[in-house]
């Protein structure tokens, strides 16, 4: 029975919230784990009581799993039971009064501007069409602060209406217009000249799908470069740049985009819009950059600031 309501919940998340496939898979794994833990104590997910859920969370902690795992499981449960309540499949919400473990909000991992320059220098040395593609991917990622799924899945039509900007369809189906640097536009133009080398053969069943994407793939059902393959390419560039590949990922470059903009005078609201965050509270993980900048401003510009002798 729980399997059916989980499927209904995931359908709702996809249809009404625009949840991405990876998000849906994460919810499914979390709820399947909760189902198994409840079954071990003779309870069912759909009909579980608050004490059942408290015991479930305690079992996660007792297994030595990270606090973030327990918090994520609880978040999935809260959304699931709110859905059941709204749909009339339950008369109460057993998770409403539960609170998860307190989690410190970590600062985002970030690369310095010198690190980013090293990545671009290394990308310049890559030969052939793969090198041209890698440079275009890197330029777009850092120039636009795109999510990796937004980047690899970019349709050619994203550039049709305004060549100096790219139209990004982000989470929840929300669109945003992201302006691009001259270097990014030049890299994309250069890549379009060799893009045909990454298209599948004319007889391949994925040809039509691949032709719609800026970064097509010769293999795979999606028709475009996978995020896993791009992450591999990025780590290869990091090695060539003399950087620890464990420090470099598409998401870290997105953080670098935001951090470097703020450090050079951008305001938090503008960065929120460029990143596609629905709420500015999500962007506030970068407030430490603003605080550092304001502190420097006071020390450097205030007439009463003490100057070193």
FIMARMI-564321 format. One record per residue: x, y, z of N, C-alpha, C, O in turn; residue number from 0. Coordinates in pm, whole numbers, plus 50000, padded with zeros to 5 digits. Atoms other than C-alpha are relative to their C-alpha. Last residue first. Layout:
n.xx	n.yy	n.zz	ca.xx	ca.yy	ca.zz	c.xx	c.yy	c.zz	o.xx	o.yy	o.zz	nr
X	Y	Z	X	Y	Z	X	Y	Z	X	Y	Z	NUM
...
end
This chain:
n.xx	n.yy	n.zz	ca.xx	ca.yy	ca.zz	c.xx	c.yy	c.zz	o.xx	o.yy	o.zz	nr
49894	49899	49998	55163	55369	51148	50123	49952	49924	50223	50024	49915	308
49874	50050	49940	54869	55150	51049	50108	50105	49989	50119	50174	49888	307
49904	50038	50103	54558	55356	50980	50128	49947	50067	50172	49999	50169	306
49860	49985	49964	54275	55364	51230	50090	49950	49887	50069	49842	49832	305
49930	50130	49993	53935	55409	51076	50145	50021	50029	50208	50110	49972	304
49954	50027	49865	53786	55746	51168	50070	49865	50014	50114	49827	50122	303
49900	49902	49955	53757	55870	50810	50055	49976	50140	50164	50025	50172	302
50056	49918	49893	53591	55545	50696	50105	50097	50052	50219	50058	50077	301
50061	49874	50041	53724	55431	50359	49949	50088	50112	49932	50208	50092	300
49927	49926	50103	53972	55146	50406	49945	50140	49976	50021	50230	49941	299
49860	49979	49962	53861	54997	50738	50075	50087	49899	50164	50163	49937	298
49994	49914	49882	53493	55048	50663	50144	50031	50036	50179	50146	50063	297
50044	49865	50038	53522	54910	50311	50010	50097	50116	50058	50210	50101	296
49888	49935	50070	53728	54612	50426	49964	50144	49964	50048	50234	49972	295
49896	49975	49900	53456	54524	50676	50119	50070	49938	50173	50165	49994	294
50040	49882	49923	53191	54569	50408	50103	50033	50108	50128	50151	50135	293
49985	49882	50086	53373	54327	50176	49966	50128	50076	50035	50228	50063	292
49857	49973	50018	53420	54066	50449	50021	50127	49918	50108	50208	49949	291
49947	49950	49872	53054	54091	50546	50148	50034	49989	50193	50136	50042	290
50042	49861	49982	52946	54063	50183	50056	50058	50128	50100	50173	50130	289
49922	49922	50097	53152	53747	50138	49966	50147	50012	50054	50233	50008	288
49866	49982	49943	53012	53601	50460	50088	50082	49906	50178	50154	49950	287
49992	49872	49929	52665	53669	50316	50137	50022	50063	50174	50136	50091	286
49886	49921	50047	52717	53391	50060	50017	50131	50078	50100	50214	50041	285
49878	50072	49962	52498	53134	50235	50124	50079	49959	50235	50050	50006	284
49934	49940	49884	52235	53407	50200	50117	49918	50054	50186	49963	50146	283
49879	49928	50043	52152	53291	49848	50079	50053	50119	50196	50090	50104	282
49907	50099	50053	51906	53033	49978	50132	50064	49963	50238	50004	49979	281
49941	50069	49885	51738	53298	50195	50099	49893	49953	50196	49864	50023	280
49869	49943	49970	51691	53503	49877	50066	49932	50119	50188	49940	50135	279
50005	49921	49877	51412	53268	49773	50139	50051	50032	50237	49977	50020	278
50136	49950	49982	51342	53117	49430	49990	50093	50120	49907	50183	50122	277
50055	50039	49870	51714	53087	49358	49861	50061	50017	49843	50181	49995	276
50131	50064	50013	51780	53116	48984	49946	49949	50131	49865	49856	50133	275
49990	50141	49962	52154	53179	49023	49867	49926	49982	49865	49803	49976	274
49911	50068	50095	52134	53505	48825	50011	49851	50030	50019	49770	49938	273
50068	50012	50129	51830	53623	49021	50085	49924	49900	50033	49841	49824	272
50113	50092	49986	51992	53549	49358	49931	49978	49866	49900	49864	49830	271
49943	50134	50004	52314	53718	49245	49890	49895	50015	49896	49790	49950	270
49961	50028	50139	52117	54033	49167	50057	49859	49986	50027	49789	49890	269
50122	50019	50078	51947	54024	49509	50034	49967	49854	49971	49879	49795	268
50052	50135	49977	52279	53973	49692	49877	49971	49914	49861	49860	49865	267
50087	50009	49883	52443	54283	49546	49934	49862	50005	49925	49792	49903	266
50139	50034	50032	52742	54272	49312	49918	49993	50128	49972	49963	50235	265
50098	49892	49986	53055	54459	49426	49857	49968	49965	49771	50055	49981	264
49971	49887	50088	53359	54257	49320	49887	50103	49997	49883	50188	49908	263
49873	49941	49958	53349	54015	49615	50034	50123	49916	50107	50211	49962	262
50022	49923	49877	52982	53953	49541	50127	50071	50045	50123	50185	50091	261
50086	49886	50030	53055	53849	49183	49980	50089	50122	49993	50211	50114	260
49916	49902	50067	53348	53631	49295	49919	50123	49958	49970	50235	49963	259
49907	49940	49904	53133	53446	49547	50083	50111	49935	50102	50217	49994	258
50073	49913	49907	52847	53383	49304	50096	50074	50093	50081	50194	50115	257
50069	49895	50075	53063	53249	49020	49934	50100	50096	49952	50221	50084	256
49895	49903	50032	53281	53052	49264	49941	50119	49925	49976	50234	49952	255
49974	49922	49879	52969	52882	49401	50106	50108	49973	50095	50220	50023	254
50120	49916	49982	52873	52777	49048	50016	50087	50125	49982	50205	50125	253
49984	49887	50092	53232	52656	49002	49879	50092	50005	49893	50213	49987	252
49900	49912	49940	53195	52442	49316	50024	50121	49909	50044	50232	49958	251
50067	49920	49898	52873	52299	49172	50097	50097	50068	50059	50207	50106	250
50087	49898	50059	53046	52189	48851	49935	50089	50106	49922	50210	50085	249
50122	50063	50051	53317	52016	49055	49916	50109	49936	49941	50227	49959	248
50059	49938	50119	53673	52097	49163	49880	49918	49953	49893	49798	49926	247
50048	49865	49967	53814	52038	49511	49919	50062	49887	49858	50167	49905	246
50107	50013	49901	53843	51662	49463	49943	50135	50041	49832	50144	50094	245
50130	50020	50067	54037	51731	49143	49884	49983	50096	49769	50004	50059	244
50055	50124	49947	54322	51880	49351	49863	49977	49936	49773	50058	49958	243
50091	49985	49887	54460	52152	49125	49953	49862	50046	49949	49767	49967	242
49925	50016	49876	54768	52134	48901	49915	50019	50124	49968	50048	50231	241
49974	49868	49942	54584	52279	48602	50080	49993	50130	50116	50096	50187	240
49910	49929	50091	54609	51953	48408	50038	50137	50054	50144	50190	50022	239
49869	50066	49992	54459	51774	48709	50102	50072	49911	50216	50093	49952	238
49941	49963	49870	54176	52029	48723	50138	49937	50016	50231	50003	50063	237
49948	49863	50015	54109	51985	48349	50069	50043	50130	50173	50107	50127	236
49883	50011	50086	54074	51608	48401	50066	50137	49980	50188	50148	49979	235
49893	50051	49914	53842	51678	48695	50129	49981	49920	50238	50000	49972	234
49956	49892	49911	53627	51897	48471	50114	49955	50091	50206	50032	50117	233
49921	49906	50080	53609	51629	48203	50057	50110	50088	50173	50150	50073	232
49871	50067	50029	53493	51375	48462	50093	50093	49922	50211	50104	49952	231
49925	49997	49875	53225	51617	48588	50136	49933	49982	50236	49979	50037	230
49942	49866	49987	53116	51663	48224	50081	50011	50129	50186	50075	50130	229
49888	49988	50093	53077	51287	48186	50064	50138	50010	50186	50151	50005	228
49889	50082	49950	52866	51265	48501	50122	50012	49910	50235	50024	49959	227
49931	49921	49898	52650	51559	48390	50118	49922	50058	50218	49980	50099	226
50047	50026	49864	52564	51369	48076	50078	50084	50100	50192	50124	50075	225
49890	50035	49911	52619	51524	47732	49947	49976	50142	49865	50054	50190	224
49901	49898	49970	52292	51542	47543	50109	49945	50091	50093	49839	50152	223
49962	49925	50118	52058	51306	47361	50103	50108	50025	50155	50167	49930	222
50037	49860	49978	51888	51187	47678	50032	50085	49877	49967	50187	49853	221
50138	49974	50041	51896	50824	47557	49960	50146	50014	49867	50190	49947	220
50089	49963	49889	52272	50783	47569	49863	50041	49948	49849	50095	49839	219
50066	50114	49935	52535	50783	47297	49906	50051	50108	49908	50170	50141	218
50014	50108	50099	52672	51030	47042	49926	49880	50058	49869	49800	49984	217
49920	50117	49967	52605	51315	47282	49976	49893	49894	49864	49875	49847	216
50057	50132	50026	52483	51663	47204	50096	49889	50042	50214	49912	50070	215
49893	50097	49974	52604	51982	47375	49946	49858	49981	49914	49791	50079	214
49874	49933	50031	52388	52259	47229	50116	49904	50016	50210	49905	49937	213
49917	49956	49889	52092	52024	47229	50128	50069	49954	50186	50033	49851	212
50065	49889	49930	51815	51988	46970	50089	50062	50107	50062	50173	50152	211
49990	49877	50080	52030	51781	46734	49939	50120	50071	49973	50234	50039	210
49870	49937	49978	52070	51515	47005	50012	50133	49927	50076	50226	49976	209
49999	49944	49865	51698	51431	47002	50130	50076	50025	50128	50184	50084	208
50092	49886	49996	51690	51391	46625	50000	50067	50137	49995	50189	50147	207
49952	49886	50079	52003	51173	46625	49909	50123	50015	49957	50233	50043	206
49999	49881	49914	51898	50942	46912	50038	50127	49924	50051	50234	49984	205
50137	49963	49960	51789	50657	46681	49995	50127	50085	49889	50189	50095	204
50022	50022	49856	52135	50652	46517	49859	50046	50040	49814	50151	49995	203
50088	50116	49978	52124	50622	46138	49966	49979	50147	49881	49897	50180	202
50134	49975	50055	52256	50973	46076	49904	49886	50028	49783	49908	50037	201
50014	50023	50144	52549	50913	46307	49857	50016	49954	49763	50012	50034	200
49998	50142	50040	52549	51066	46655	49984	49988	49849	49945	50083	49783	199
50132	50053	50031	52638	51435	46696	50011	49851	49965	50111	49809	49907	198
50055	50067	49881	52965	51521	46872	49858	49947	49976	49798	49890	50067	197
49916	50117	49968	53159	51602	46553	49948	49924	50122	49987	49809	50144	196
50046	50115	50079	52871	51826	46441	50081	49874	50032	50033	49763	50013	195
50104	50074	49929	52957	52066	46725	49958	49873	49927	49925	49773	49991	194
49955	50141	49997	53282	52176	46559	49896	49909	50063	49921	49790	50083	193
49931	50036	50122	53176	52526	46444	50046	49855	49995	50066	49800	49887	192
50102	50030	50102	52921	52554	46722	50064	49958	49868	50005	49883	49791	191
50048	50137	49985	53215	52523	46962	49895	49965	49895	49892	49852	49846	190
49895	50091	50048	53381	52839	46831	49952	49855	50009	49980	49775	49920	189
49994	49987	50146	53056	53035	46872	50105	49905	49941	50081	49842	49838	188
50117	50069	50054	53015	52901	47226	50002	50004	49847	49974	49904	49781	187
49977	50144	49982	53372	53003	47317	49884	49918	49943	49906	49813	49884	186
49899	50042	50099	53319	53350	47167	50026	49850	50008	50042	49784	49906	185
50064	49998	50131	52997	53395	47365	50096	49954	49890	50057	49881	49799	184
50092	50114	50006	53170	53285	47686	49933	49993	49863	49918	49884	49806	183
49920	50123	50009	53462	53524	47627	49910	49877	49989	49940	49784	49914	182
49952	50014	50138	53225	53812	47552	50078	49870	49983	50067	49803	49880	181
49882	49920	50030	53056	53752	47887	50039	49981	49853	49996	49886	49788	180
49873	50070	50010	52705	53614	47914	50114	50095	49965	50092	50200	49904	179
49907	49937	50095	52377	53757	48037	50134	49930	50003	50177	49879	50106	178
49867	49984	49943	52142	53508	48208	50092	50065	49896	50117	50006	49791	177
49912	49955	50107	51770	53530	48136	50136	50031	50062	50147	50117	50150	176
49927	49878	49969	51559	53326	48375	50093	50032	49884	50137	49943	49812	175
49902	49952	50097	51290	53064	48329	50070	50125	50052	50011	50206	50124	174
49984	49853	50003	51113	52881	48611	50109	50038	49900	50218	49981	49901	173
50038	49947	50130	51020	52519	48526	50014	50151	49988	49970	50209	49889	172
50141	49963	50000	51022	52424	48894	49954	50058	49867	49845	50115	49859	171
50086	50082	49915	51400	52429	48894	49856	50052	49997	49831	50172	49993	170
49946	50058	49878	51564	52602	48601	49900	49917	50077	49805	49863	50020	169
50119	50056	49935	51486	52681	48239	50048	49923	50121	50105	49815	50107	168
49983	50120	49919	51775	52903	48131	49865	49959	50059	49795	50042	50117	167
50125	50021	49927	51753	53152	47847	50010	49866	50072	50022	49761	50008	166
50049	50136	50016	52104	53253	47739	49876	49985	50088	49874	50032	50202	165
50054	50061	49877	52211	53608	47681	49962	49856	49969	49952	49816	49853	164
49909	49963	49892	52424	53791	47426	49953	49945	50134	50019	49963	50236	163
49872	50069	50010	52250	53603	47142	50097	50035	50112	50187	49955	50141	162
49905	49894	49963	51906	53712	47251	50138	49938	50004	50173	49871	50102	161
50065	49870	49985	51606	53522	47115	50096	50113	50032	50071	50228	49994	160
50065	49948	50120	51778	53214	46969	49950	50143	50016	49964	50223	49923	159
49927	49883	50047	52038	53134	47234	49924	50075	49890	49974	50175	49838	158
49978	49911	49886	51823	52893	47437	50070	50128	49957	50060	50229	50026	157
50096	49889	50002	51703	52745	47107	50020	50097	50116	49965	50208	50113	156
49949	49898	50092	52019	52533	47089	49910	50122	50001	49958	50234	49984	155
50042	50016	50139	51889	52350	47395	50062	50108	49912	50094	50217	49961	154
50036	49878	50072	52098	52351	47712	49953	49970	49858	50026	49905	49782	153
50126	50016	50073	52087	52007	47878	49959	50123	49921	49845	50129	49873	152
49986	50109	50098	52453	52001	47981	49874	49982	49917	49881	49933	49804	151
49892	49982	50098	52431	52347	48140	50000	49889	49895	49992	49917	49775	150
50040	49894	50091	52095	52331	48317	50102	50014	49887	50065	50040	49772	149
50108	50055	50083	52186	51992	48467	49950	50105	49901	49912	50071	49789	148
49943	50089	50101	52519	52138	48585	49892	49941	49910	49915	49924	49791	147
49997	50134	49942	52350	52432	48755	50049	49905	49890	50029	49931	49772	146
50106	50097	50026	52448	52753	48582	50013	49876	50088	50123	49839	50129	145
50037	50060	49872	52659	53031	48731	49893	49894	49987	49808	49880	50075	144
50143	49991	49970	52646	53218	48401	49958	49942	50133	49843	49958	50173	143
50055	49870	50039	53007	53307	48325	49855	50015	50042	49809	50126	50070	142
49947	49893	49913	53150	53016	48526	49941	50136	49966	49922	50219	50055	141
50022	50033	49859	52936	52741	48375	50043	50114	50090	49971	50153	50182	140
50141	49983	49968	52920	52899	48030	49973	49976	50148	49895	50049	50211	139
50035	49858	50010	53297	52943	48008	49854	50023	50040	49824	50115	50116	138
49939	49931	49887	53367	52591	48133	49961	50148	50000	49928	50204	50105	137
50069	50042	49877	53124	52431	47889	50051	50078	50120	49972	50126	50202	136
50134	49940	50004	53264	52633	47597	49921	49965	50126	49853	50050	50183	135
49986	49856	49973	53621	52543	47694	49864	50070	49999	49838	50158	50082	134
49967	49982	49858	53535	52173	47721	50011	50148	50035	49965	50191	50140	133
50121	50021	49920	53364	52180	47380	50026	50025	50148	49945	50089	50215	132
50086	49884	50028	53669	52333	47212	49871	49990	50081	49822	50089	50135	131
49946	49885	49930	53889	52073	47383	49915	50125	49980	49894	50202	50073	130
50027	50019	49858	53667	51787	47271	50052	50117	50082	49989	50159	50180	129
50138	49961	49972	53674	51926	46916	49965	49983	50146	49888	50063	50200	128
50113	50049	50078	54053	51903	46899	49864	50050	50044	49852	50143	50123	127
50003	49998	50147	54322	51953	47160	49865	49962	49942	49782	49901	50009	126
50064	50124	50046	54306	52055	47527	49983	50005	49849	49938	50105	49794	125
49900	50093	50054	54564	52329	47604	49937	49872	49945	50006	49792	49881	124
49949	49950	50128	54309	52608	47644	50096	49901	49934	50116	49905	49813	123
50098	50036	50103	54134	52404	47916	50048	50044	49862	50017	49979	49762	122
49985	50143	50030	54450	52428	48128	49904	49957	49889	49939	49876	49803	121
49872	50018	50069	54451	52809	48108	50020	49854	49959	50066	49825	49849	120
50017	49952	50137	54082	52816	48195	50129	49984	49919	50125	49948	49802	119
50087	50093	50072	54138	52597	48498	49984	50042	49854	49992	49960	49763	118
49920	50119	50031	54435	52807	48611	49918	49897	49923	49970	49831	49833	117
49912	49964	50112	54224	53122	48586	50084	49880	49958	50106	49857	49839	116
50085	49999	50119	53964	52954	48807	50083	50035	49876	50066	49975	49770	115
50032	50139	50034	54229	52872	49066	49918	49993	49872	49944	49909	49786	114
49878	50056	50060	54359	53233	49058	49977	49854	49960	50026	49810	49856	113
49997	49952	50139	54004	53359	49117	50124	49946	49929	50119	49919	49809	112
49953	49863	50011	53992	53138	49425	49996	50042	49853	49983	49959	49764	111
49868	49986	50058	53779	52827	49424	50039	50147	49998	49954	50234	49983	110
49982	49903	50107	53484	52779	49655	50144	49998	49953	50236	49964	50028	109
49863	50015	50048	53334	52527	49889	50018	50094	49882	49928	50109	49799	108
49979	50073	50125	53011	52668	50028	50148	49990	49966	50225	50082	49989	107
49970	49906	50106	53009	52764	50394	50025	49922	49872	50083	49814	49876	106
49862	49988	50043	52847	52498	50605	50016	50109	49894	49925	50134	49815	105
50006	49970	50142	52515	52559	50776	50141	50022	49948	50202	50125	49978	104
49927	49877	50030	52543	52377	51105	49994	50025	49850	50002	49932	49770	103
49889	50014	50092	52268	52119	51136	50071	50134	49983	50007	50235	49956	102
49949	49870	50041	52035	52089	51430	50124	49981	49914	50219	49913	49952	101
49877	49956	49933	51885	51741	51436	50044	50136	49947	50028	50166	49829	100
49879	50074	50032	51529	51708	51311	50119	50051	50076	50108	50148	50151	99
49891	49911	50041	51205	51830	51462	50126	49916	49981	50152	49822	50056	98
49864	50052	49988	50882	51634	51481	50103	50103	49954	50079	50176	49858	97
49936	49951	49879	50549	51803	51550	50145	49956	50017	50208	49987	50118	96
50007	49853	49987	50410	51778	51198	50075	50052	50121	50132	50161	50116	95
49865	49942	50002	50533	51423	51134	50001	50148	50033	50108	50208	50043	94
49920	50046	49886	50216	51236	51237	50139	50063	50005	50207	50051	50107	93
49862	49997	50049	49996	51447	51006	50092	49960	50115	50120	50043	50202	92
49907	49925	49917	49629	51369	51063	50139	49996	49934	50161	49926	49836	91
50073	49893	49930	49315	51252	50883	50093	50084	50086	50051	50185	50142	90
49982	50008	49855	49506	51051	50624	49924	50115	50063	49903	50219	50001	89
49959	50139	49979	49439	50978	50257	50037	49973	50146	50052	49858	50187	88
50102	50072	49925	49236	51298	50230	50033	49855	50023	49945	49775	50055	87
50078	50085	50090	49458	51433	49952	49891	49921	50072	49817	49846	50008	86
50067	49915	50100	49585	51722	50166	49909	49918	49910	49802	49965	49870	85
50103	49922	49931	49662	51489	50457	49919	50083	49900	49796	50088	49906	84
50108	50092	49962	49848	51240	50237	49884	50075	50066	49768	50046	50039	83
50070	50041	50121	50050	51524	50079	49882	49908	50034	49772	49927	49983	82
50082	49884	50038	50137	51670	50417	49920	49969	49874	49805	50012	49860	81
50121	50000	49917	50245	51318	50515	49913	50123	49976	49791	50116	49989	80
50085	50115	50032	50486	51289	50221	49870	50005	50080	49762	49987	50024	79
50066	49973	50128	50634	51639	50264	49901	49889	49965	49791	49917	49917	78
50091	49887	49981	50703	51576	50632	49925	50033	49872	49804	50056	49873	77
50120	50046	49928	50847	51232	50561	49899	50113	50017	49779	50093	49998	76
50079	50081	50094	51088	51367	50297	49870	49953	50066	49764	49955	50004	75
50057	49908	50098	51208	51638	50537	49913	49926	49900	49804	49973	49865	74
50113	49933	49936	51253	51378	50810	49933	50097	49903	49811	50107	49900	73
50110	50098	49987	51468	51159	50583	49877	50070	50060	49765	50048	50014	72
50058	50018	50134	51679	51465	50489	49884	49901	50003	49782	49923	49937	71
50076	49880	50034	51733	51560	50854	49933	49986	49863	49820	50031	49844	70
50124	49998	49920	51833	51204	50941	49914	50120	49966	49791	50108	49957	69
50084	50108	50052	52082	51197	50653	49868	49995	50076	49761	49983	50015	68
50063	49951	50123	52222	51538	50749	49909	49895	49940	49807	49929	49879	67
50118	49922	49962	52283	51407	51100	49926	50052	49877	49804	50065	49877	66
49978	49857	49981	52515	51150	50947	49871	50070	50038	49761	50028	50000	65
50009	49921	50124	52438	50781	50992	50013	50149	50032	49985	50192	50144	64
49881	49919	50022	52567	50611	51306	49998	50079	49871	50101	50129	49828	63
49918	50065	50102	52310	50332	51301	50126	50080	49967	50210	50035	49888	62
49932	50114	49938	52173	50466	51630	50090	49926	49902	50190	49866	49941	61
49890	49948	49918	52094	50801	51463	50081	49885	50060	50204	49891	50067	60
49904	49940	50094	51890	50630	51191	50121	50051	50077	50235	50031	50036	59
49925	50111	50060	51722	50410	51453	50104	50051	49900	50211	49993	49886	58
49902	50048	49902	51625	50719	51654	50084	49887	49942	50203	49876	49972	57
49890	49901	49998	51461	50869	51347	50108	49957	50099	50227	49976	50074	56
49931	50008	50129	51252	50551	51304	50121	50094	49999	50231	50054	49960	55
49914	50118	49993	51164	50544	51674	50080	49984	49872	50196	49943	49876	54
49893	49967	49904	51034	50901	51650	50098	49884	50012	50219	49904	50017	53
49903	49916	50072	50843	50802	51336	50115	50042	50092	50229	50053	50047	52
49932	50083	50100	50670	50514	51515	50109	50080	49930	50220	50031	49909	51
49898	50082	49932	50596	50742	51814	50075	49907	49904	50195	49884	49922	50
49886	49916	49962	50426	50986	51569	50105	49921	50078	50224	49936	50048	49
50033	49900	49899	50209	50711	51424	50124	50085	50029	50234	50056	49982	48
49911	49985	49884	50260	50518	51102	49954	50112	50093	49896	50211	50050	47
50082	49992	49878	49961	50447	50875	50083	50024	50125	50031	50012	50236	46
50125	49926	50023	50114	50511	50530	49921	50023	50128	49854	50125	50142	45
49976	49858	50024	50467	50410	50633	49869	50078	49993	49857	50185	50053	44
50002	49966	50142	50363	50078	50781	50014	50150	49984	49966	50228	50066	43
50084	49886	50038	50453	49945	51124	50008	50022	49850	50097	49971	49783	42
50140	50039	50016	50579	49609	51254	49906	50113	49965	49786	50102	49989	41
50066	49990	49869	50911	49731	51395	49849	49977	49989	49773	50012	50078	40
49922	50077	49903	51117	49611	51098	49940	50007	50139	49964	49919	50222	39
50042	50140	50012	50842	49740	50868	50073	49912	50102	50017	49815	50151	38
50129	50014	49931	50910	50092	50996	49952	49854	49996	49897	49804	50094	37
49975	49985	49856	51278	50068	50901	49870	49985	50080	49870	49926	50188	36
49933	50120	49950	51193	49929	50556	50022	50007	50150	50005	49908	50221	35
50095	50111	50008	50937	50203	50483	50062	49873	50060	49998	49801	50137	34
50092	49985	49886	51179	50471	50603	49900	49886	50004	49866	49837	50112	33
49924	50033	49879	51444	50340	50361	49910	50010	50123	49916	49925	50212	32
49983	50146	49999	51189	50339	50077	50077	49956	50125	50045	49854	50185	31
50126	50059	49955	51093	50696	50170	50006	49847	49999	49944	49783	50084	30
50024	49967	49860	51453	50816	50151	49874	49933	50052	49874	49875	50161	29
49905	50074	49915	51528	50631	49828	49974	50027	50148	49977	49935	50229	28
50035	50142	50003	51210	50760	49661	50092	49918	50091	50047	49834	50168	27
50119	50020	49916	51275	51117	49773	49963	49852	50005	49929	49800	50111	26
49957	49983	49861	51629	51100	49628	49883	49980	50095	49897	49915	50198	25
49928	50121	49961	51499	50958	49299	50045	50006	50146	50041	49906	50217	24
50100	50106	49982	51246	51240	49276	50067	49869	50043	50015	49798	50129	23
50073	49970	49877	51519	51498	49330	49898	49891	50030	49885	49847	50144	22
49910	50031	49888	51739	51338	49065	49933	50024	50134	49952	49949	50229	21
49989	50145	49984	51448	51335	48820	50090	49963	50116	50058	49871	50191	20
49913	50065	50097	51384	51706	48874	50008	49850	50029	49975	49806	50139	19
49879	50063	49943	51088	51831	49075	50077	49926	49893	50018	49857	49809	18
49895	50002	50101	50848	52051	48875	50129	49938	50050	50237	49974	50004	17
49881	49929	49951	50645	52123	49188	50114	50003	49898	50214	50072	49919	16
50034	49871	49940	50299	52038	49056	50121	50080	50044	50118	50203	50041	15
50099	49922	50076	50365	51757	48807	49980	50140	50056	49973	50237	49980	14
49958	49977	50138	50689	51605	48938	49906	50096	49928	49951	50187	49859	13
49879	49919	49996	50612	51643	49308	50048	50034	49860	50097	50144	49835	12
50038	49863	49964	50256	51517	49250	50122	50092	49998	50115	50203	49946	11
50069	49944	50116	50382	51209	49065	49960	50144	50027	49972	50230	49939	10
49896	49964	50097	50627	51146	49349	49939	50059	49873	49996	50151	49813	9
49928	49884	49948	50343	51155	49604	50105	50047	49899	50117	50167	49875	8
50090	49886	50016	50130	50918	49394	50069	50129	50046	50057	50234	49982	7
50006	49971	50143	50422	50674	49368	49911	50121	49973	49944	50205	49890	6
49871	49938	50034	50479	50695	49744	50001	50039	49853	50047	50147	49817	5
50008	49859	49958	50106	50633	49793	50132	50073	49977	50133	50193	49952	4
50094	49926	50085	50122	50317	49582	49996	50147	50039	49996	50234	49952	3
49940	49979	50131	50437	50185	49750	49911	50081	49908	49960	50163	49831	2
49912	49883	49992	50281	50240	50090	50064	50031	49866	50085	50147	49830	1
50083	49879	50000	50000	50000	50000	50086	50125	50000	50057	50222	49929	0
end
